[in-house]
Amino acid sequence: MNFECARCGYCCTFRVILTTEEINNIKKLNITDFFEKDQENNNIIKRKENGDCLFLERKNNKTLCKIYSSRPKPCRDYPPYPQNKPCREFNPLVRAYLYRIKINKK
């Protein structure tokens, strides 16, 4: 797979379910109060008011993950299937996110 992250931050708007091991790894970074329960009682990473992951930092049209070396598996595994194109080409929801256009969902 030749996927290259463009650091747009789209993937950092997804709900990320945390395992106990992932919670403990993040706690080792001396970070507290970073997860909450969802409607299904899963532990998920908290989000900022704008929908971004709590650990996403945006600067100069680029993004930075504050816990990159300890990020959860869903974050490490993005995109979840082999891909040779940038997000904005293979995922129409990325275009909607980046360009704030409406996509008709079927």
C-alpha positions as CSV (number, residue, x, y, z in Angstrom):
1,M,0.0,0.0,0.0
2,N,1.4,3.4,-1.0
3,F,-1.1,5.5,1.0
4,E,0.4,8.8,2.2
5,C,-1.4,10.9,4.8
6,A,-2.1,14.4,3.7
7,R,-2.6,15.4,7.4
8,C,-6.1,16.9,6.7
9,G,-7.5,15.6,10.0
10,Y,-10.6,13.9,8.5
11,C,-9.8,10.6,10.1
12,C,-9.4,12.4,13.5
13,T,-13.1,13.1,13.5
14,F,-14.2,9.4,13.7
15,R,-15.4,7.9,17.0
16,V,-12.5,5.8,18.3
17,I,-13.3,2.9,20.7
18,L,-10.5,2.3,23.1
19,T,-9.4,-1.0,24.6
20,T,-8.2,-1.2,28.2
21,E,-4.7,-1.7,27.0
22,E,-4.9,1.5,24.8
23,I,-6.3,3.5,27.8
24,N,-3.4,2.3,30.0
25,N,-0.8,3.2,27.3
26,I,-2.2,6.7,27.0
27,K,-2.3,7.0,30.8
28,K,1.4,6.2,30.8
29,L,1.9,9.5,29.0
30,N,0.5,11.2,32.2
31,I,-2.7,12.1,30.4
32,T,-6.0,11.9,32.3
33,D,-9.6,12.6,31.5
34,F,-9.4,11.7,27.8
35,F,-12.1,9.2,27.3
36,E,-15.8,8.8,28.0
37,K,-18.6,6.2,27.6
38,D,-20.7,6.2,24.5
39,Q,-24.4,5.0,24.2
40,E,-23.2,1.4,23.9
41,N,-21.0,1.7,27.0
42,N,-17.8,1.7,25.0
43,N,-14.8,3.7,26.1
44,I,-14.2,6.4,23.4
45,I,-11.8,9.2,23.0
46,K,-13.4,12.6,23.9
47,R,-13.8,15.1,21.2
48,K,-13.5,18.8,21.0
49,E,-16.5,21.1,20.3
50,N,-15.7,21.1,16.6
51,G,-15.8,17.2,16.5
52,D,-12.0,16.7,16.3
53,C,-10.3,14.1,18.5
54,L,-9.1,15.5,21.8
55,F,-5.5,14.8,20.7
56,L,-5.6,16.5,17.3
57,E,-3.7,19.7,17.0
58,R,-4.3,21.9,13.9
59,K,-1.5,24.3,12.9
60,N,-0.9,26.1,9.5
61,N,-3.4,23.8,7.6
62,K,-1.7,20.7,8.9
63,T,-2.4,18.4,11.8
64,L,-0.5,16.8,14.5
65,C,-1.5,13.9,16.8
66,K,-0.4,14.6,20.4
67,I,-0.2,10.9,21.2
68,Y,1.1,9.7,17.8
69,S,3.5,7.0,19.2
70,S,0.7,5.7,21.5
71,R,-2.3,6.2,19.2
72,P,-5.0,3.5,19.2
73,K,-5.2,0.7,16.7
74,P,-8.0,2.3,14.6
75,C,-5.8,5.3,14.1
76,R,-2.7,3.3,13.2
77,D,-4.7,1.2,10.8
78,Y,-6.3,4.1,8.8
79,P,-7.3,3.6,6.0
80,P,-8.8,0.3,7.0
81,Y,-8.2,-1.3,3.6
82,P,-5.4,-1.2,1.0
83,Q,-5.4,2.2,-0.8
84,N,-3.0,3.9,-3.2
85,K,-4.9,7.2,-3.5
86,P,-5.1,10.1,-1.1
87,C,-8.2,10.2,1.2
88,R,-9.9,12.9,-0.8
89,E,-9.8,10.7,-3.9
90,F,-11.0,7.4,-2.5
91,N,-13.5,8.6,0.1
92,P,-16.2,11.0,-1.0
93,L,-16.9,11.9,2.7
94,V,-13.4,13.3,2.9
95,R,-14.2,15.7,0.0
96,A,-17.4,16.7,1.8
97,Y,-15.3,17.3,5.0
98,L,-12.5,19.2,3.3
99,Y,-14.6,21.3,0.9
100,R,-17.8,21.5,3.1
101,I,-20.0,20.2,0.3
102,K,-23.1,18.0,0.8
103,I,-23.0,14.4,-0.3
104,N,-26.2,12.5,-1.0
105,K,-26.2,9.4,1.2
106,K,-28.3,6.5,-0.1
